[in-house]
Amino acid sequence: MSAPCPEYGFIVSMELAASLSERERDRLRDAWEDLLASRGLVSEGHVDDEEWWELPVLGEASQATDADREAVRAWLERRGELRSWNVGELVDVRDVD
């Protein structure tokens, strides 16, 4: 019996500026979803907290790549709504708790 193929993705953490309105958070969430869709990525998480988002990012039909991580990092650098952020390493997301 062979082991299942790894499902590579990465974890993105975002700390939102405390002063964001609900409308600004919604616009950020929409922009985030647009970014993911443009790269064939999906996020299996959802946002519950108003100031801290931590989301696993996966490839929609294939594995997420380092190029995807770099594109997400570049997008995050341009977002003034964020106080801080982090893009994790590529990992088998099935092994992440």
DOPA-257311 format. One record per residue (C-alpha): x, z, y. Coordinates in steps of 0.02 Angstrom, whole numbers, padded with zeros to 5 digits, always signed. Last residue first. Layout:
// residues N
XZY ...
END
This chain:
// residues 97
-00157+00661+01053 -00045+00509+01041 -00009+00438+00867 -00144+00303+00878 -00065+00255+01044 +00089+00185+00957 +00203+00203+01107 +00262+00100+01253 +00332+00219+01383 +00224+00308+01509 +00170+00248+01681 +00162+00390+01807 +00067+00419+01968 +00070+00520+02128 -00035+00548+02285 -00136+00392+02254 -00259+00309+02373 -00119+00210+02456 -00106+00096+02305 +00040-00026+02318 +00155+00068+02198 +00013+00076+02072 +00003-00114+02062 +00191-00129+02034 +00183+00002+01894 +00037-00089+01813 +00134-00253+01816 +00288-00166+01746 +00188-00089+01604 +00111-00258+01563 +00285-00337+01559 +00338-00196+01442 +00202-00254+01325 +00026-00205+01269 -00008-00264+01092 -00138-00396+01055 -00322-00435+01079 -00371-00314+01218 -00197-00243+01240 -00199-00056+01265 -00195+00068+01409 -00220+00254+01381 -00290+00340+01536 -00251+00499+01630 -00346+00516+01794 -00328+00666+01909 -00422+00694+02074 -00608+00672+02040 -00597+00713+01856 -00705+00625+01730 -00623+00454+01719 -00644+00358+01559 -00525+00321+01420 -00502+00174+01306 -00420+00071+01441 -00416-00115+01412 -00287-00250+01442 -00300-00439+01447 -00190-00447+01602 -00325-00494+01729 -00446-00375+01642 -00329-00227+01670 -00307-00266+01855 -00495-00289+01879 -00528-00121+01794 -00406-00036+01911 -00485-00122+02063 -00656-00059+02006 -00589+00119+01983 -00508+00113+02155 -00671+00053+02232 -00766+00193+02144 -00639+00321+02205 -00660+00255+02383 -00850+00269+02367 -00837+00447+02304 -00731+00490+02454 -00545+00511+02442 -00470+00660+02535 -00388+00740+02384 -00274+00590+02362 -00285+00536+02181 -00162+00590+02048 -00141+00448+01925 -00078+00456+01746 -00055+00298+01642 -00024+00311+01455 +00050+00164+01362 +00004+00041+01226 +00065-00015+01058 -00053-00014+00910 +00062+00003+00761 +00024-00101+00608 -00057-00007+00465 +00058+00056+00328 +00071-00045+00170 +00000+00000+00000 
END
